[in-house]
Structures are given as C-alpha cells and as structure tokens.
C-alpha cells in the first residue's frame, strides 16, 4: 500500500476516534460530585492522612482538604485527579480565582477556578495556615 494512502487512513482514523469520543461526551472534564468524592480522591494520594474537613468548590473542579496536620488541595485534570499538601504556598488572587505557587517540581503552579466568595474564603484559610 502506498505511503500516502496509509497516511490518510491513519490520520482519518485518529480524527474519527477523536470526533466520536467528543460527541459521546467522553472528553468532558471530571467534576467532583460531592465532598465524599473529593475526599476519596485525596485518600488515593494520601491514604494515611486523616481528613477533618472538605470544602468543595461550586464548580466541583477542586476541593480544599483539611487534615489533622495540614491543609491541601485536590483538583481535577481531565478525567483524573491530583492532590497536594500545601506547605507555604505563594497565594495570588487572579480574575478566575487563585493561583498557588508551590515548591514542588511536579506541580509548581495550581490554578483554581473559584467564585469571588470562594476566593476570599480559600485565601483566608490558606493564609491562616502559612
């Protein structure tokens, strides 16, 4: 089979799979359904931590987690979640919420989409922990 035809078939197949996945809703960003859902995502990353409080964002894309020893954040990335314990984050308020700078090469910046009220509450909690 000529290379040109094979290339068209491969590109067409990949494009078709992408369009089908998107039209079936399989490309939507995951949102936490409840505080328990966010806590379960936190426990997958930090199974030995004891969660005392969970504040779920209105969008469901992030949650502030309070444990007995620290405070952290869990957020969604596509269909997966990520969690970090926050140790002296540099907090910046931006139009869309908060931007946290961490001393963590795996997640140096976390952008949280929050309402104005949530931004004030979360910033106060985080600044109180620092």
N, CA, C and O of each residue as an XYZ file, in Angstrom:
520
protein
N       0.853     -1.177      0.000
C       0.000      0.000      0.000
C       0.899      1.239      0.000
O       1.852      1.318      0.774
N       0.599      2.183     -0.850
C       1.409      3.406     -0.895
C       1.349      4.177      0.429
O       0.333      4.180      1.124
N       2.444      4.815      0.745
C       2.572      5.557      1.993
C       1.532      6.667      2.107
O       1.030      6.927      3.200
N       1.197      7.327      0.991
C       0.229      8.425      1.012
C      -1.146      7.926      1.460
O      -1.820      8.590      2.248
N      -1.559      6.774      0.966
C      -2.861      6.204      1.317
C      -2.855      5.757      2.781
O      -3.825      5.985      3.504
N      -1.785      5.135      3.209
C      -1.666      4.707      4.598
C      -1.719      5.902      5.542
O      -2.360      5.836      6.591
N      -1.059      6.979      5.181
C      -1.061      8.198      5.994
C      -2.471      8.772      6.114
O      -2.887      9.166      7.204
N      -3.210      8.823      5.006
C      -4.594      9.317      5.015
C      -5.463      8.432      5.900
O      -6.289      8.943      6.657
N      -5.292      7.126      5.819
C      -6.085      6.205      6.647
C      -5.788      6.377      8.137
O      -6.708      6.365      8.954
N      -4.535      6.535      8.490
C      -4.153      6.700      9.896
C      -4.689      8.018     10.442
O      -5.308      8.049     11.506
N      -4.452      9.101      9.716
C      -4.928     10.415     10.166
C      -6.459     10.430     10.224
O      -7.032     10.950     11.182
N      -7.112      9.879      9.234
C      -8.580      9.806      9.224
C      -9.116      8.970     10.375
O     -10.128      9.329     10.977
N      -8.463      7.878     10.687
C      -8.894      7.031     11.803
C      -8.742      7.718     13.141
O      -9.637      7.651     13.983
N      -7.622      8.374     13.341
C      -7.397      9.086     14.606
C      -8.401     10.238     14.739
O      -8.954     10.452     15.818
N      -8.639     10.972     13.660
C      -9.600     12.064     13.689
C     -11.008     11.536     13.974
O     -11.751     12.137     14.750
N     -11.363     10.444     13.365
C     -12.680      9.841     13.600
C     -12.869      9.414     15.045
O     -13.939      9.621     15.616
N     -11.851      8.827     15.638
C     -11.926      8.417     17.046
C     -12.071      9.638     17.941
O     -12.852      9.617     18.892
N     -11.329     10.701     17.649
C     -11.417     11.927     18.452
C     -12.815     12.540     18.351
O     -13.383     12.935     19.369
N     -13.371     12.624     17.161
C     -14.712     13.193     16.972
C     -15.762     12.330     17.669
O     -16.663     12.859     18.321
N     -15.657     11.034     17.539
C     -16.601     10.124     18.190
C     -16.520     10.229     19.711
O     -17.550     10.269     20.383
N     -15.324     10.273     20.249
C     -15.150     10.410     21.699
C     -15.764     11.709     22.205
O     -16.446     11.723     23.230
N     -15.521     12.795     21.487
C     -16.055     14.098     21.895
C     -17.579     14.130     21.789
O     -18.247     14.646     22.684
N     -18.129     13.589     20.715
C     -19.582     13.622     20.526
C     -20.312     12.723     21.534
O     -21.479     12.970     21.840
N     -19.658     11.707     22.043
C     -20.259     10.834     23.062
C     -20.073     11.385     24.473
O     -20.535     10.781     25.441
N     -19.398     12.529     24.595
C     -19.206     13.153     25.901
C     -18.073     12.559     26.707
O     -17.993     12.776     27.916
N     -17.197     11.814     26.060
C     -16.104     11.160     26.771
C     -14.899     12.079     26.974
O     -13.905     11.671     27.576
N     -14.979     13.317     26.476
C     -13.857     14.236     26.627
C     -14.148     15.326     27.662
O     -13.352     16.250     27.831
N     -15.285     15.219     28.353
C     -15.629     16.228     29.348
C     -14.736     16.117     30.575
O     -14.313     15.029     30.965
N     -14.461     17.275     31.174
C     -13.647     17.328     32.385
C     -14.446     16.759     33.552
O     -15.632     17.047     33.712
N     -13.792     15.968     34.341
C     -14.424     15.362     35.501
C     -14.681     16.433     36.561
O     -13.878     17.350     36.733
N     -15.800     16.312     37.264
C     -16.101     17.192     38.398
C     -16.437     16.303     39.589
O     -17.040     15.241     39.434
N     -16.043     16.746     40.778
C     -16.395     16.008     41.979
C     -17.904     16.128     42.200
O     -18.462     17.222     42.102
N     -18.555     15.021     42.493
C     -19.996     15.025     42.697
C     -20.381     15.421     44.116
O     -21.493     15.892     44.357
N     -19.458     15.228     45.052
C     -19.742     15.537     46.453
C     -18.419     15.688     47.202
O     -17.343     15.419     46.667
N     -18.531     16.124     48.449
C     -17.341     16.231     49.298
C     -16.728     14.850     49.521
O     -15.508     14.718     49.620
N     -17.569     13.829     49.600
C     -17.058     12.462     49.774
C     -16.238     12.010     48.567
O     -15.237     11.308     48.714
N     -16.668     12.418     47.380
C     -15.935     12.099     46.157
C     -14.549     12.760     46.182
O     -13.550     12.134     45.830
N     -14.503     14.033     46.603
C     -13.222     14.743     46.708
C     -12.339     14.109     47.777
O     -11.129     13.976     47.594
N     -12.948     13.720     48.888
C     -12.174     13.074     49.955
C     -11.602     11.740     49.486
O     -10.470     11.399     49.829
N     -12.366     10.992     48.713
C     -11.870      9.715     48.182
C     -10.678      9.942     47.258
O      -9.722      9.167     47.271
N     -10.735     11.008     46.454
C      -9.598     11.335     45.574
C      -8.377     11.708     46.415
O      -7.256     11.327     46.078
N      -8.580     12.435     47.486
C      -7.477     12.795     48.400
C      -6.890     11.537     49.024
O      -5.669     11.385     49.077
N      -7.731     10.647     49.489
C      -7.280      9.426     50.161
C      -6.493      8.517     49.221
O      -5.641      7.756     49.681
N      -6.761      8.577     47.907
C      -5.969      7.791     46.960
C      -4.523      8.271     46.942
O      -3.606      7.464     46.785
N      -4.309      9.576     47.101
C      -2.950     10.138     47.102
C      -2.290     10.050     48.477
O      -1.093      9.782     48.587
N      -3.081     10.279     49.517
C      -2.567     10.314     50.891
C      -3.423      9.413     51.773
O      -4.221      9.909     52.569
N      -3.269      8.098     51.642
C      -4.144      7.161     52.365
C      -4.001      7.209     53.879
O      -4.943      6.851     54.586
N      -2.867      7.635     54.396
C      -2.690      7.623     55.844
C      -3.127      8.925     56.511
O      -3.110      9.020     57.738
N      -3.521      9.932     55.722
C      -3.934     11.202     56.329
C      -5.374     11.110     56.817
O      -6.200     10.395     56.250
N      -5.644     11.840     57.867
C      -6.965     11.841     58.492
C      -7.673     13.148     58.137
O      -7.325     14.202     58.670
N      -8.646     13.092     57.258
C      -9.354     14.276     56.780
C     -10.355     14.738     57.838
O     -11.149     13.947     58.346
N     -10.303     16.041     58.160
C     -11.236     16.595     59.141
C     -12.280     17.497     58.497
O     -13.362     17.672     59.057
N     -11.981     18.081     57.318
C     -12.940     18.970     56.670
C     -12.657     19.021     55.174
O     -11.507     18.951     54.740
N     -13.731     19.146     54.391
C     -13.624     19.257     52.937
C     -14.495     20.427     52.500
O     -15.679     20.483     52.832
N     -13.910     21.360     51.757
C     -14.674     22.468     51.175
C     -14.627     22.287     49.668
O     -13.582     22.473     49.044
N     -15.754     21.926     49.090
C     -15.852     21.678     47.653
C     -16.171     22.987     46.938
O     -17.033     23.746     47.382
N     -15.477     23.253     45.833
C     -15.759     24.460     45.057
C     -17.116     24.321     44.371
O     -17.598     23.210     44.152
N     -17.726     25.456     44.035
C     -19.036     25.441     43.378
C     -18.974     24.724     42.035
O     -19.931     24.057     41.640
N     -17.865     24.858     41.341
C     -17.720     24.211     40.034
C     -17.529     22.703     40.165
O     -17.806     21.951     39.231
N     -17.055     22.272     41.325
C     -16.786     20.857     41.532
C     -15.437     20.418     41.000
O     -15.128     19.226     41.019
N     -14.620     21.360     40.522
C     -13.330     21.017     39.946
C     -12.195     21.002     40.965
O     -11.085     20.575     40.648
N     -12.464     21.466     42.183
C     -11.411     21.493     43.208
C     -12.047     21.397     44.588
O     -13.230     21.683     44.773
N     -11.226     20.987     45.552
C     -11.672     20.937     46.937
C     -10.487     21.253     47.844
O      -9.357     20.832     47.596
N     -10.776     21.997     48.889
C      -9.791     22.315     49.911
C      -9.938     21.257     50.997
O     -11.034     21.049     51.518
N      -8.852     20.594     51.338
C      -8.871     19.483     52.281
C      -8.112     19.874     53.551
O      -6.952     20.279     53.488
N      -8.763     19.752     54.677
C      -8.119     19.999     55.971
C      -7.883     18.641     56.630
O      -8.809     17.845     56.785
N      -6.643     18.390     57.012
C      -6.318     17.175     57.743
C      -5.895     17.567     59.152
O      -5.834     18.752     59.482
N      -5.609     16.591     59.963
C      -5.185     16.905     61.330
C      -3.874     17.665     61.367
O      -3.643     18.461     62.278
N      -3.015     17.431     60.394
C      -1.680     18.041     60.403
C      -1.474     19.151     59.396
O      -0.575     19.974     59.571
N      -2.275     19.202     58.349
C      -2.002     20.158     57.273
C      -3.269     20.488     56.503
O      -4.366     20.021     56.812
N      -3.067     21.308     55.495
C      -4.147     21.656     54.572
C      -3.652     21.332     53.168
O      -2.458     21.425     52.884
N      -4.568     20.957     52.303
C      -4.175     20.608     50.945
C      -5.291     20.892     49.970
O      -6.372     21.342     50.350
N      -5.021     20.627     48.728
C      -6.000     20.837     47.676
C      -6.002     19.616     46.763
O      -4.957     19.028     46.483
N      -7.176     19.253     46.314
C      -7.330     18.186     45.326
C      -8.124     18.792     44.171
O      -9.115     19.488     44.396
N      -7.693     18.531     42.936
C      -8.361     19.118     41.787
C      -8.395     18.115     40.650
O      -7.674     17.117     40.651
N      -9.251     18.407     39.676
C      -9.390     17.506     38.535
C      -8.545     17.988     37.373
O      -8.357     19.186     37.160
N      -8.042     17.017     36.631
C      -7.280     17.268     35.402
C      -7.827     16.285     34.380
O      -7.446     15.115     34.362
N      -8.714     16.764     33.539
C      -9.357     15.856     32.600
C     -10.231     14.882     33.374
O     -11.127     15.298     34.108
N      -9.981     13.600     33.216
C     -10.762     12.586     33.916
C     -10.058     12.088     35.170
O     -10.569     11.196     35.847
N      -8.907     12.641     35.489
C      -8.128     12.201     36.640
C      -8.093     13.305     37.698
O      -8.549     14.424     37.461
N      -7.551     12.974     38.856
C      -7.426     13.959     39.929
C      -5.970     14.039     40.382
O      -5.168     13.138     40.136
N      -5.663     15.128     41.038
C      -4.337     15.328     41.598
C      -4.507     15.998     42.953
O      -5.418     16.807     43.133
N      -3.650     15.674     43.897
C      -3.745     16.248     45.239
C      -2.358     16.658     45.713
O      -1.359     16.008     45.406
N      -2.321     17.748     46.464
C      -1.063     18.226     47.026
C      -1.301     18.771     48.422
O      -2.287     19.463     48.679
N      -0.385     18.448     49.314
C      -0.340     19.093     50.624
C       0.306     20.449     50.396
O       1.329     20.541     49.718
N      -0.274     21.491     50.948
C       0.222     22.842     50.723
C       1.118     23.269     51.869
O       0.660     23.475     52.993
N       2.390     23.397     51.572
C       3.381     23.861     52.544
C       3.898     25.212     52.081
O       4.656     25.287     51.114
N       3.506     26.257     52.745
C       3.920     27.635     52.431
C       3.701     28.000     50.963
O       4.646     28.392     50.278
N       2.458     27.873     50.471
C       2.230     28.266     49.080
C       2.255     29.777     48.934
O       1.897     30.503     49.861
N       2.676     30.245     47.773
C       2.585     31.669     47.456
C       1.237     31.860     46.781
O       0.993     31.329     45.698
N       0.371     32.615     47.426
C      -1.016     32.743     47.000
C      -1.198     34.051     46.236
O      -0.811     35.120     46.709
N      -1.789     33.950     45.054
C      -2.105     35.140     44.259
C      -3.569     35.065     43.838
O      -4.031     34.051     43.315
N      -4.282     36.154     44.077
C      -5.668     36.232     43.618
C      -5.660     36.699     42.168
O      -5.026     37.696     41.823
N      -6.372     35.963     41.333
C      -6.491     36.308     39.918
C      -7.974     36.425     39.577
O      -8.826     36.106     40.407
N      -8.289     36.879     38.366
C      -9.693     37.079     37.966
C     -10.541     35.819     38.150
O     -11.695     35.889     38.572
N      -9.959     34.691     37.834
C     -10.723     33.444     37.842
C     -10.665     32.687     39.161
O     -11.289     31.634     39.287
N      -9.932     33.198     40.147
C      -9.836     32.504     41.430
C      -8.500     32.702     42.110
O      -8.113     33.823     42.439
N      -7.794     31.590     42.319
C      -6.492     31.639     42.987
C      -5.428     30.956     42.145
O      -5.697     30.005     41.411
N      -4.217     31.469     42.273
C      -3.052     30.802     41.691
C      -2.093     30.526     42.833
O      -1.665     31.443     43.533
N      -1.760     29.260     43.015
C      -0.863     28.842     44.087
C       0.476     28.434     43.485
O       0.529     27.609     42.573
N       1.548     29.014     43.995
C       2.900     28.613     43.584
C       3.473     27.756     44.703
O       3.503     28.153     45.868
N       3.926     26.572     44.315
C       4.452     25.610     45.278
C       5.921     25.330     45.014
O       6.412     25.505     43.899
N       6.603     24.900     46.041
C       7.987     24.443     45.893
C       7.953     22.956     45.565
O       8.513     22.132     46.288
N       7.292     22.631     44.471
C       7.078     21.247     44.062
C       7.267     21.188     42.545
O       6.461     21.744     41.799
N       8.313     20.525     42.092
C       8.596     20.495     40.659
C       7.524     19.768     39.863
O       7.379     20.017     38.666
N       6.768     18.873     40.497
C       5.722     18.136     39.795
C       4.459     18.981     39.594
O       3.715     18.767     38.637
N       4.222     19.925     40.481
C       3.070     20.826     40.365
C       3.487     22.203     40.871
O       3.087     22.610     41.962
N       4.283     22.919     40.092
C       4.786     24.206     40.578
C       3.717     25.287     40.694
O       3.834     26.183     41.531
N       2.673     25.213     39.864
C       1.595     26.200     39.896
C       0.264     25.467     39.805
O       0.071     24.597     38.956
N      -0.654     25.839     40.703
C      -2.010     25.295     40.665
C      -2.943     26.468     40.440
O      -2.937     27.429     41.210
N      -3.747     26.396     39.388
C      -4.733     27.441     39.097
C      -6.105     26.896     39.473
O      -6.565     25.896     38.922
N      -6.745     27.566     40.414
C      -8.051     27.138     40.909
C      -9.125     28.100     40.432
O      -9.049     29.301     40.689
N     -10.126     27.574     39.738
C     -11.251     28.386     39.271
C     -12.266     28.471     40.399
O     -12.908     27.479     40.746
N     -12.410     29.685     40.980
C     -13.283     29.880     42.124
C     -14.119     31.138     41.932
O     -13.724     32.059     41.218
N     -15.288     31.162     42.585
C     -16.101     32.372     42.585
C     -15.430     33.401     43.497
O     -14.472     33.084     44.201
N     -15.934     34.617     43.478
C     -15.356     35.681     44.300
C     -15.419     35.333     45.787
O     -14.452     35.540     46.521
N     -16.567     34.799     46.226
C     -16.724     34.424     47.635
C     -15.778     33.282     48.006
O     -15.148     33.300     49.063
N     -15.693     32.296     47.123
C     -14.797     31.165     47.380
C     -13.344     31.617     47.424
O     -12.564     31.145     48.251
N     -12.986     32.530     46.534
C     -11.614     33.034     46.501
C     -11.244     33.648     47.844
O     -10.167     33.378     48.377
N     -12.133     34.472     48.394
C     -11.872     35.113     49.691
C     -11.765     34.068     50.803
O     -10.859     34.143     51.633
N     -12.678     33.100     50.829
C     -12.669     32.070     51.874
C     -11.426     31.194     51.789
O     -10.756     30.960     52.795
N     -11.120     30.715     50.597
C      -9.972     29.829     50.427
C      -8.671     30.561     50.721
O      -7.777     30.001     51.356
N      -8.555     31.807     50.268
C      -7.340     32.572     50.531
C      -7.155     32.779     52.037
O      -6.042     32.657     52.549
N      -8.243     33.090     52.745
C      -8.166     33.283     54.188
C      -7.712     32.003     54.891
O      -6.872     32.047     55.789
N      -8.267     30.875     54.481
C      -7.879     29.588     55.085
C      -6.414     29.272     54.802
O      -5.685     28.840     55.694
N      -5.989     29.485     53.572
C      -4.607     29.171     53.201
C      -3.621     30.121     53.860
O      -2.555     29.695     54.305
N      -3.958     31.388     53.929
C      -3.063     32.354     54.572
C      -2.998     32.113     56.076
O      -1.977     32.397     56.701
N      -4.055     31.603     56.652
C      -4.062     31.276     58.082
C      -3.192     30.083     58.398
O      -2.731     29.944     59.531
N      -2.952     29.205     57.415
C      -2.123     28.012     57.607
C      -0.643     28.306     57.419
O       0.212     27.615     57.974
N      -0.343     29.348     56.622
C       1.069     29.626     56.284
C       1.841     30.150     57.450
O       3.033     30.429     57.325
